[in-house]
Amino acid sequence: MTTAIRLRFIALGLLALAAASGCASDKASSALQPCAGPSASAAGRVVVQPREMLLATGPSLALQCHDEVAHPCGNYSLPRTVAPIDQGLQIVFGSPVAPTICLTSIGSAATSIDLASTPTGSYALDLTASGRHTTGTLLILPDRVELTTCDSNTVAVRGGVLYRLPVNTLFGQLYARTAAAQTAAIALLDSLRREGAQVLTLPTGNYGYFRTDGSGQLIPISNYQNGQPATAIATPVLMTFTGDFNRIKGVVRRRAQYNDLSVGITSARGERAF
């Protein structure tokens, strides 16, 4: 049986696995229920987070994984093998590997699992870390990804519900440190609209690079986190744009005369304008 055929049988396999392991799942279109289990940190566990990588072709789904050890080099790798099984995917994490050339900052051992070619559907996960075994579930839908595991002492999940970025999304923030800069920020947004960008509202939730509030707008990152004074006025940018991103860069470059205005805009294709 080919990998593609196996993955199409995931929904049935997931229901069977859930019944056997005690993991609860109602149906593919509803939110997966997390399994009961310990949540305290355990030596050797791996932390997994769904994330979309911003590529030239648009956002690409992956699982970012790391251990919880402060290694003496910031570029330790975390070996893993991924194999299809009848019920979904088997993932086995190995022991951290020291790099040939050490980046002197400390950091965890990390790896990424590419899910770009994984079809939408429900997947049962068979997970092993530090010789311990657990199971989990992965739900991939066009608008979101949901990840759970049954034993967070073996494989823990961070940001288990990830909403997916529409391919033409623009997102970012403006920080105005004076009244004149705030006027310039408003003018900049007007210029973006004249270039064809339109205000975008998205379902409330976590999009990896930002979160949205109850009205579907981007929640600004705090001034402190971006090194801005507390008095700076933060204006979120969440728009959709199908044109040439160089036009967006041109709008941002024209604001350079306002020294008290900081701008950062990123597209879902990884393009940036500062």
Phi and psi restraints in degrees (value plus and minus 20) as a CYANA .aco file:
   2 THR   PHI     -94.8   -54.8
   2 THR   PSI     143.3   183.3
   3 THR   PHI     -79.1   -39.1
   3 THR   PSI     -62.5   -22.5
   4 ALA   PHI     -81.2   -41.2
   4 ALA   PSI     -62.1   -22.1
   5 ILE   PHI     -87.4   -47.4
   5 ILE   PSI     -60.3   -20.3
   6 ARG   PHI     -78.6   -38.6
   6 ARG   PSI     -64.0   -24.0
   7 LEU   PHI     -86.4   -46.4
   7 LEU   PSI     -46.2    -6.2
   8 ARG   PHI     -94.5   -54.5
   8 ARG   PSI     -34.1     5.9
   9 PHE   PHI    -115.0   -75.0
   9 PHE   PSI      -7.8    32.2
  10 ILE   PHI     -82.2   -42.2
  10 ILE   PSI     -65.0   -25.0
  11 ALA   PHI     -76.2   -36.2
  11 ALA   PSI     -64.5   -24.5
  12 LEU   PHI     -88.7   -48.7
  12 LEU   PSI     -60.8   -20.8
  13 GLY   PHI     -84.5   -44.5
  13 GLY   PSI     -57.5   -17.5
  14 LEU   PHI     -82.9   -42.9
  14 LEU   PSI     -62.4   -22.4
  15 LEU   PHI     -82.4   -42.4
  15 LEU   PSI     -60.3   -20.3
  16 ALA   PHI     -86.2   -46.2
  16 ALA   PSI     -62.7   -22.7
  17 LEU   PHI     -86.1   -46.1
  17 LEU   PSI     -59.6   -19.6
  18 ALA   PHI     -82.4   -42.4
  18 ALA   PSI     -59.8   -19.8
  19 ALA   PHI     -85.2   -45.2
  19 ALA   PSI     -56.2   -16.2
  20 ALA   PHI     -97.6   -57.6
  20 ALA   PSI     -52.9   -12.9
  21 SER   PHI    -119.4   -79.4
  21 SER   PSI     -31.1     8.9
  22 GLY   PHI      69.2   109.2
  22 GLY   PSI     -19.6    20.4
  23 CYS   PHI     -95.6   -55.6
  23 CYS   PSI     116.6   156.6
  24 ALA   PHI    -119.5   -79.5
  24 ALA   PSI     114.9   154.9
  25 SER   PHI    -169.5  -129.5
  25 SER   PSI     103.0   143.0
  26 ASP   PHI     -97.6   -57.6
  26 ASP   PSI     -83.0   -43.0
  27 LYS   PHI    -180.7  -140.7
  27 LYS   PSI     143.3   183.3
  28 ALA   PHI     -80.0   -40.0
  28 ALA   PSI     -50.0   -10.0
  29 SER   PHI    -104.2   -64.2
  29 SER   PSI     -26.9    13.1
  30 SER   PHI    -127.3   -87.3
  30 SER   PSI     144.5   184.5
  31 ALA   PHI     -85.3   -45.3
  31 ALA   PSI     112.8   152.8
  32 LEU   PHI     -90.6   -50.6
  32 LEU   PSI     119.4   159.4
  33 GLN   PHI    -109.0   -69.0
  33 GLN   PSI     110.9   150.9
  34 PRO   PHI     -87.9   -47.9
  34 PRO   PSI     127.8   167.8
  35 CYS   PHI     -96.7   -56.7
  35 CYS   PSI     128.9   168.9
  36 ALA   PHI     -91.6   -51.6
  36 ALA   PSI     121.6   161.6
  37 GLY   PHI     155.8   195.8
  37 GLY   PSI     147.4   187.4
  38 PRO   PHI     -85.2   -45.2
  38 PRO   PSI     130.0   170.0
  39 SER   PHI    -141.4  -101.4
  39 SER   PSI     -24.1    15.9
  40 ALA   PHI     -89.3   -49.3
  40 ALA   PSI     133.6   173.6
  41 SER   PHI     -83.4   -43.4
  41 SER   PSI     122.9   162.9
  42 ALA   PHI    -153.3  -113.3
  42 ALA   PSI     120.8   160.8
  43 ALA   PHI     -78.9   -38.9
  43 ALA   PSI     111.7   151.7
  44 GLY   PHI      66.7   106.7
  44 GLY   PSI     -21.3    18.7
  45 ARG   PHI     -93.8   -53.8
  45 ARG   PSI     139.8   179.8
  46 VAL   PHI    -133.7   -93.7
  46 VAL   PSI     120.9   160.9
  47 VAL   PHI    -126.2   -86.2
  47 VAL   PSI     110.9   150.9
  48 VAL   PHI    -143.0  -103.0
  48 VAL   PSI     118.1   158.1
  49 GLN   PHI    -159.1  -119.1
  49 GLN   PSI     106.9   146.9
  50 PRO   PHI     -90.9   -50.9
  50 PRO   PSI     120.4   160.4
  51 ARG   PHI    -171.9  -131.9
  51 ARG   PSI     128.3   168.3
  52 GLU   PHI    -122.4   -82.4
  52 GLU   PSI     106.9   146.9
  53 MET   PHI    -108.0   -68.0
  53 MET   PSI     118.2   158.2
  54 LEU   PHI    -109.3   -69.3
  54 LEU   PSI      86.0   126.0
  55 LEU   PHI    -132.9   -92.9
  55 LEU   PSI     146.3   186.3
  56 ALA   PHI     -79.8   -39.8
  56 ALA   PSI     -48.1    -8.1
  57 THR   PHI    -107.0   -67.0
  57 THR   PSI     -24.9    15.1
  58 GLY   PHI     101.1   141.1
  58 GLY   PSI     157.1   197.1
  59 PRO   PHI     -81.4   -41.4
  59 PRO   PSI     119.2   159.2
  60 SER   PHI    -147.7  -107.7
  60 SER   PSI     106.0   146.0
  61 LEU   PHI     -94.7   -54.7
  61 LEU   PSI     120.2   160.2
  62 ALA   PHI    -171.7  -131.7
  62 ALA   PSI     143.5   183.5
  63 LEU   PHI    -127.4   -87.4
  63 LEU   PSI     101.1   141.1
  64 GLN   PHI    -114.5   -74.5
  64 GLN   PSI     110.7   150.7
  65 CYS   PHI    -150.6  -110.6
  65 CYS   PSI     124.5   164.5
  66 HIS   PHI    -176.9  -136.9
  66 HIS   PSI     138.3   178.3
  67 ASP   PHI    -108.4   -68.4
  67 ASP   PSI    -192.9  -152.9
  68 GLU   PHI    -140.4  -100.4
  68 GLU   PSI      14.2    54.2
  69 VAL   PHI    -127.6   -87.6
  69 VAL   PSI     116.6   156.6
  70 ALA   PHI    -104.9   -64.9
  70 ALA   PSI      67.6   107.6
  71 HIS   PHI     -93.6   -53.6
  71 HIS   PSI     133.9   173.9
  72 PRO   PHI     -89.6   -49.6
  72 PRO   PSI     -31.7     8.3
  73 CYS   PHI    -142.5  -102.5
  73 CYS   PSI     125.2   165.2
  74 GLY   PHI    -101.7   -61.7
  74 GLY   PSI     -19.5    20.5
  75 ASN   PHI    -144.3  -104.3
  75 ASN   PSI      15.3    55.3
  76 TYR   PHI     -84.1   -44.1
  76 TYR   PSI     124.3   164.3
  77 SER   PHI    -126.0   -86.0
  77 SER   PSI     134.8   174.8
  78 LEU   PHI    -136.2   -96.2
  78 LEU   PSI      82.8   122.8
  79 PRO   PHI     -82.7   -42.7
  79 PRO   PSI     126.9   166.9
  80 ARG   PHI    -175.5  -135.5
  80 ARG   PSI     130.5   170.5
  81 THR   PHI    -140.0  -100.0
  81 THR   PSI     120.9   160.9
  82 VAL   PHI    -146.1  -106.1
  82 VAL   PSI     107.3   147.3
  83 ALA   PHI    -159.7  -119.7
  83 ALA   PSI     121.5   161.5
  84 PRO   PHI     -91.7   -51.7
  84 PRO   PSI     122.1   162.1
  85 ILE   PHI    -148.2  -108.2
  85 ILE   PSI     148.5   188.5
  86 ASP   PHI     -78.5   -38.5
  86 ASP   PSI     -52.7   -12.7
  87 GLN   PHI    -114.4   -74.4
  87 GLN   PSI     -23.1    16.9
  88 GLY   PHI     135.5   175.5
  88 GLY   PSI    -135.3   -95.3
  89 LEU   PHI    -152.3  -112.3
  89 LEU   PSI     119.2   159.2
  90 GLN   PHI    -127.2   -87.2
  90 GLN   PSI     106.4   146.4
  91 ILE   PHI    -145.1  -105.1
  91 ILE   PSI     102.9   142.9
  92 VAL   PHI    -140.1  -100.1
  92 VAL   PSI     101.4   141.4
  93 PHE   PHI    -115.8   -75.8
  93 PHE   PSI     114.7   154.7
  94 GLY   PHI    -117.0   -77.0
  94 GLY   PSI    -187.3  -147.3
  95 SER   PHI    -102.4   -62.4
  95 SER   PSI     125.7   165.7
  96 PRO   PHI     -76.0   -36.0
  96 PRO   PSI     126.5   166.5
  97 VAL   PHI    -138.9   -98.9
  97 VAL   PSI     108.6   148.6
  98 ALA   PHI     -92.0   -52.0
  98 ALA   PSI     124.9   164.9
  99 PRO   PHI     -98.2   -58.2
  99 PRO   PSI     140.9   180.9
 100 THR   PHI     -89.9   -49.9
 100 THR   PSI     -61.9   -21.9
 101 ILE   PHI    -135.8   -95.8
 101 ILE   PSI     103.1   143.1
 102 CYS   PHI    -108.7   -68.7
 102 CYS   PSI     106.4   146.4
 103 LEU   PHI    -102.1   -62.1
 103 LEU   PSI     100.9   140.9
 104 THR   PHI     -88.8   -48.8
 104 THR   PSI     -36.2     3.8
 105 SER   PHI     -91.5   -51.5
 105 SER   PSI     127.6   167.6
 106 ILE   PHI     -97.2   -57.2
 106 ILE   PSI     138.9   178.9
 107 GLY   PHI    -197.8  -157.8
 107 GLY   PSI     150.3   190.3
 108 SER   PHI    -102.9   -62.9
 108 SER   PSI     143.3   183.3
 109 ALA   PHI    -104.1   -64.1
 109 ALA   PSI     112.4   152.4
 110 ALA   PHI    -153.9  -113.9
 110 ALA   PSI     139.3   179.3
 111 THR   PHI    -175.3  -135.3
 111 THR   PSI     148.1   188.1
 112 SER   PHI    -153.1  -113.1
 112 SER   PSI     120.0   160.0
 113 ILE   PHI    -132.6   -92.6
 113 ILE   PSI      95.2   135.2
 114 ASP   PHI     -95.2   -55.2
 114 ASP   PSI     106.2   146.2
 115 LEU   PHI    -137.0   -97.0
 115 LEU   PSI      -2.9    37.1
 116 ALA   PHI     -79.3   -39.3
 116 ALA   PSI     -55.8   -15.8
 117 SER   PHI    -117.1   -77.1
 117 SER   PSI     -12.2    27.8
 118 THR   PHI    -102.6   -62.6
 118 THR   PSI     101.9   141.9
 119 PRO   PHI     -86.1   -46.1
 119 PRO   PSI     140.3   180.3
 120 THR   PHI     -82.6   -42.6
 120 THR   PSI     129.0   169.0
 121 GLY   PHI     129.0   169.0
 121 GLY   PSI    -195.5  -155.5
 122 SER   PHI    -125.1   -85.1
 122 SER   PSI     115.2   155.2
 123 TYR   PHI    -148.3  -108.3
 123 TYR   PSI     113.1   153.1
 124 ALA   PHI    -104.9   -64.9
 124 ALA   PSI     118.0   158.0
 125 LEU   PHI    -132.2   -92.2
 125 LEU   PSI     113.6   153.6
 126 ASP   PHI    -131.1   -91.1
 126 ASP   PSI      93.6   133.6
 127 LEU   PHI    -141.8  -101.8
 127 LEU   PSI     117.1   157.1
 128 THR   PHI    -154.5  -114.5
 128 THR   PSI     110.7   150.7
 129 ALA   PHI    -165.4  -125.4
 129 ALA   PSI     112.1   152.1
 130 SER   PHI      33.6    73.6
 130 SER   PSI      16.8    56.8
 131 GLY   PHI      58.0    98.0
 131 GLY   PSI     -22.7    17.3
 132 ARG   PHI    -118.4   -78.4
 132 ARG   PSI     128.9   168.9
 133 HIS   PHI    -139.1   -99.1
 133 HIS   PSI     120.3   160.3
 134 THR   PHI    -170.6  -130.6
 134 THR   PSI     157.8   197.8
 135 THR   PHI    -146.1  -106.1
 135 THR   PSI     150.7   190.7
 136 GLY   PHI    -184.2  -144.2
 136 GLY   PSI    -193.9  -153.9
 137 THR   PHI    -157.6  -117.6
 137 THR   PSI     126.7   166.7
 138 LEU   PHI    -152.3  -112.3
 138 LEU   PSI     101.6   141.6
 139 LEU   PHI    -134.2   -94.2
 139 LEU   PSI      99.0   139.0
 140 ILE   PHI    -133.1   -93.1
 140 ILE   PSI      97.3   137.3
 141 LEU   PHI    -144.2  -104.2
 141 LEU   PSI     143.2   183.2
 142 PRO   PHI     -78.3   -38.3
 142 PRO   PSI     -50.5   -10.5
 143 ASP   PHI    -124.1   -84.1
 143 ASP   PSI     -32.9     7.1
 144 ARG   PHI    -182.2  -142.2
 144 ARG   PSI     147.0   187.0
 145 VAL   PHI    -150.0  -110.0
 145 VAL   PSI     118.0   158.0
 146 GLU   PHI    -148.1  -108.1
 146 GLU   PSI     111.3   151.3
 147 LEU   PHI    -149.6  -109.6
 147 LEU   PSI     113.0   153.0
 148 THR   PHI    -158.7  -118.7
 148 THR   PSI     135.9   175.9
 149 THR   PHI    -153.4  -113.4
 149 THR   PSI     138.5   178.5
 150 CYS   PHI    -108.0   -68.0
 150 CYS   PSI     -40.2    -0.2
 151 ASP   PHI    -156.5  -116.5
 151 ASP   PSI      82.9   122.9
 152 SER   PHI     -95.5   -55.5
 152 SER   PSI     -24.9    15.1
 153 ASN   PHI    -100.9   -60.9
 153 ASN   PSI     -34.1     5.9
 154 THR   PHI    -124.1   -84.1
 154 THR   PSI     -75.6   -35.6
 155 VAL   PHI    -153.8  -113.8
 155 VAL   PSI      93.7   133.7
 156 ALA   PHI    -117.8   -77.8
 156 ALA   PSI     133.3   173.3
 157 VAL   PHI    -133.1   -93.1
 157 VAL   PSI     116.1   156.1
 158 ARG   PHI    -139.2   -99.2
 158 ARG   PSI     114.8   154.8
 159 GLY   PHI      38.5    78.5
 159 GLY   PSI      33.7    73.7
 160 GLY   PHI     -85.1   -45.1
 160 GLY   PSI     -40.4    -0.4
 161 VAL   PHI    -133.5   -93.5
 161 VAL   PSI      93.4   133.4
 162 LEU   PHI    -137.8   -97.8
 162 LEU   PSI     101.2   141.2
 163 TYR   PHI    -104.1   -64.1
 163 TYR   PSI     124.6   164.6
 164 ARG   PHI    -114.2   -74.2
 164 ARG   PSI     123.7   163.7
 165 LEU   PHI     -99.3   -59.3
 165 LEU   PSI     108.9   148.9
 166 PRO   PHI     -80.4   -40.4
 166 PRO   PSI     125.3   165.3
 167 VAL   PHI     -82.2   -42.2
 167 VAL   PSI     -46.7    -6.7
 168 ASN   PHI    -121.4   -81.4
 168 ASN   PSI       1.6    41.6
 169 THR   PHI     -92.7   -52.7
 169 THR   PSI     119.0   159.0
 170 LEU   PHI    -134.4   -94.4
 170 LEU   PSI     115.6   155.6
 171 PHE   PHI    -164.6  -124.6
 171 PHE   PSI     133.1   173.1
 172 GLY   PHI     145.7   185.7
 172 GLY   PSI    -183.4  -143.4
 173 GLN   PHI    -166.7  -126.7
 173 GLN   PSI     131.8   171.8
 174 LEU   PHI    -136.5   -96.5
 174 LEU   PSI     117.6   157.6
 175 TYR   PHI    -142.6  -102.6
 175 TYR   PSI      94.5   134.5
 176 ALA   PHI    -124.4   -84.4
 176 ALA   PSI     103.4   143.4
 177 ARG   PHI    -120.3   -80.3
 177 ARG   PSI     -24.3    15.7
 178 THR   PHI    -160.7  -120.7
 178 THR   PSI     146.9   186.9
 179 ALA   PHI     -82.2   -42.2
 179 ALA   PSI     -59.7   -19.7
 180 ALA   PHI     -83.1   -43.1
 180 ALA   PSI     -58.2   -18.2
 181 ALA   PHI     -88.0   -48.0
 181 ALA   PSI     -53.9   -13.9
 182 GLN   PHI     -85.6   -45.6
 182 GLN   PSI     -58.9   -18.9
 183 THR   PHI     -82.4   -42.4
 183 THR   PSI     -60.7   -20.7
 184 ALA   PHI     -85.4   -45.4
 184 ALA   PSI     -55.4   -15.4
 185 ALA   PHI     -84.1   -44.1
 185 ALA   PSI     -62.6   -22.6
 186 ILE   PHI     -83.2   -43.2
 186 ILE   PSI     -60.8   -20.8
 187 ALA   PHI     -84.8   -44.8
 187 ALA   PSI     -56.6   -16.6
 188 LEU   PHI     -83.8   -43.8
 188 LEU   PSI     -63.8   -23.8
 189 LEU   PHI     -82.9   -42.9
 189 LEU   PSI     -58.5   -18.5
 190 ASP   PHI     -81.8   -41.8
 190 ASP   PSI     -60.0   -20.0
 191 SER   PHI     -85.3   -45.3
 191 SER   PSI     -58.8   -18.8
 192 LEU   PHI     -81.8   -41.8
 192 LEU   PSI     -61.0   -21.0
 193 ARG   PHI     -86.0   -46.0
 193 ARG   PSI     -56.7   -16.7
 194 ARG   PHI     -86.2   -46.2
 194 ARG   PSI     -47.7    -7.7
 195 GLU   PHI     -98.1   -58.1
 195 GLU   PSI     -27.8    12.2
 196 GLY   PHI      92.5   132.5
 196 GLY   PSI     -22.2    17.8
 197 ALA   PHI     -92.4   -52.4
 197 ALA   PSI     120.9   160.9
 198 GLN   PHI    -145.4  -105.4
 198 GLN   PSI     126.6   166.6
 199 VAL   PHI     -81.2   -41.2
 199 VAL   PSI     116.0   156.0
 200 LEU   PHI    -137.6   -97.6
 200 LEU   PSI     113.4   153.4
 201 THR   PHI    -133.8   -93.8
 201 THR   PSI     120.5   160.5
 202 LEU   PHI    -149.2  -109.2
 202 LEU   PSI     138.2   178.2
 203 PRO   PHI     -75.7   -35.7
 203 PRO   PSI     126.0   166.0
 204 THR   PHI     -82.8   -42.8
 204 THR   PSI     110.9   150.9
 205 GLY   PHI     138.6   178.6
 205 GLY   PSI    -188.0  -148.0
 206 ASN   PHI    -118.7   -78.7
 206 ASN   PSI     105.2   145.2
 207 TYR   PHI    -131.2   -91.2
 207 TYR   PSI      -4.1    35.9
 208 GLY   PHI      64.3   104.3
 208 GLY   PSI     -74.8   -34.8
 209 TYR   PHI    -114.7   -74.7
 209 TYR   PSI     -33.9     6.1
 210 PHE   PHI    -184.6  -144.6
 210 PHE   PSI     149.6   189.6
 211 ARG   PHI    -141.3  -101.3
 211 ARG   PSI     135.0   175.0
 212 THR   PHI    -135.1   -95.1
 212 THR   PSI     131.0   171.0
 213 ASP   PHI    -110.6   -70.6
 213 ASP   PSI    -190.8  -150.8
 214 GLY   PHI     -84.5   -44.5
 214 GLY   PSI     -39.0     1.0
 215 SER   PHI    -116.8   -76.8
 215 SER   PSI     -14.6    25.4
 216 GLY   PHI      61.8   101.8
 216 GLY   PSI      -3.5    36.5
 217 GLN   PHI    -127.0   -87.0
 217 GLN   PSI     134.1   174.1
 218 LEU   PHI     -83.0   -43.0
 218 LEU   PSI     114.5   154.5
 219 ILE   PHI    -107.6   -67.6
 219 ILE   PSI      99.9   139.9
 220 PRO   PHI     -82.9   -42.9
 220 PRO   PSI     124.4   164.4
 221 ILE   PHI     -91.6   -51.6
 221 ILE   PSI     123.7   163.7
 222 SER   PHI     -81.1   -41.1
 222 SER   PSI     132.5   172.5
 223 ASN   PHI     -75.8   -35.8
 223 ASN   PSI     -60.3   -20.3
 224 TYR   PHI     -80.2   -40.2
 224 TYR   PSI     -63.8   -23.8
 225 GLN   PHI     -85.4   -45.4
 225 GLN   PSI     -47.5    -7.5
 226 ASN   PHI    -122.5   -82.5
 226 ASN   PSI      -4.7    35.3
 227 GLY   PHI      46.7    86.7
 227 GLY   PSI       7.1    47.1
 228 GLN   PHI    -122.2   -82.2
 228 GLN   PSI     131.4   171.4
 229 PRO   PHI     -85.1   -45.1
 229 PRO   PSI     132.8   172.8
 230 ALA   PHI     -79.4   -39.4
 230 ALA   PSI     -45.7    -5.7
 231 THR   PHI    -102.4   -62.4
 231 THR   PSI     -30.4     9.6
 232 ALA   PHI     -83.5   -43.5
 232 ALA   PSI     122.2   162.2
 233 ILE   PHI    -113.2   -73.2
 233 ILE   PSI      98.2   138.2
 234 ALA   PHI    -114.0   -74.0
 234 ALA   PSI     106.8   146.8
 235 THR   PHI    -139.3   -99.3
 235 THR   PSI      95.4   135.4
 236 PRO   PHI     -94.5   -54.5
 236 PRO   PSI     130.5   170.5
 237 VAL   PHI    -141.1  -101.1
 237 VAL   PSI     100.3   140.3
 238 LEU   PHI    -162.7  -122.7
 238 LEU   PSI      86.1   126.1
 239 MET   PHI    -160.9  -120.9
 239 MET   PSI     148.9   188.9
 240 THR   PHI    -139.7   -99.7
 240 THR   PSI     118.6   158.6
 241 PHE   PHI    -169.9  -129.9
 241 PHE   PSI     106.3   146.3
 242 THR   PHI    -126.8   -86.8
 242 THR   PSI     -20.6    19.4
 243 GLY   PHI    -107.9   -67.9
 243 GLY   PSI    -184.5  -144.5
 244 ASP   PHI     -95.4   -55.4
 244 ASP   PSI     103.0   143.0
 245 PHE   PHI     -84.3   -44.3
 245 PHE   PSI     -40.3    -0.3
 246 ASN   PHI     -80.2   -40.2
 246 ASN   PSI     -46.4    -6.4
 247 ARG   PHI     -89.9   -49.9
 247 ARG   PSI     -54.9   -14.9
 248 ILE   PHI     -87.4   -47.4
 248 ILE   PSI     -63.3   -23.3
 249 LYS   PHI     -78.6   -38.6
 249 LYS   PSI     -59.9   -19.9
 250 GLY   PHI     -82.5   -42.5
 250 GLY   PSI     -60.5   -20.5
 251 VAL   PHI     -82.2   -42.2
 251 VAL   PSI     -64.2   -24.2
 252 VAL   PHI     -87.3   -47.3
 252 VAL   PSI     -60.1   -20.1
 253 ARG   PHI     -81.9   -41.9
 253 ARG   PSI     -54.2   -14.2
 254 ARG   PHI     -89.8   -49.8
 254 ARG   PSI     -32.0     8.0
 255 ARG   PHI    -108.1   -68.1
 255 ARG   PSI     -17.4    22.6
 256 ALA   PHI     -80.9   -40.9
 256 ALA   PSI     -42.2    -2.2
 257 GLN   PHI     -90.0   -50.0
 257 GLN   PSI     -33.1     6.9
 258 TYR   PHI    -119.4   -79.4
 258 TYR   PSI      76.1   116.1
 259 ASN   PHI     -87.2   -47.2
 259 ASN   PSI     -39.9     0.1
 260 ASP   PHI    -118.5   -78.5
 260 ASP   PSI      -2.7    37.3
 261 LEU   PHI    -139.7   -99.7
 261 LEU   PSI     100.7   140.7
 262 SER   PHI    -124.6   -84.6
 262 SER   PSI     114.6   154.6
 263 VAL   PHI    -150.5  -110.5
 263 VAL   PSI     116.9   156.9
 264 GLY   PHI    -165.1  -125.1
 264 GLY   PSI      95.3   135.3
 265 ILE   PHI    -149.5  -109.5
 265 ILE   PSI     112.3   152.3
 266 THR   PHI    -146.8  -106.8
 266 THR   PSI     123.6   163.6
 267 SER   PHI    -119.1   -79.1
 267 SER   PSI     143.4   183.4
 268 ALA   PHI     -87.5   -47.5
 268 ALA   PSI     -27.4    12.6
 269 ARG   PHI    -117.4   -77.4
 269 ARG   PSI     -12.1    27.9
 270 GLY   PHI      64.3   104.3
 270 GLY   PSI     -14.8    25.2
 271 GLU   PHI     -95.0   -55.0
 271 GLU   PSI     126.8   166.8
 272 ARG   PHI    -154.3  -114.3
 272 ARG   PSI     123.6   163.6
 273 ALA   PHI    -151.0  -111.0
 273 ALA   PSI     104.0   144.0
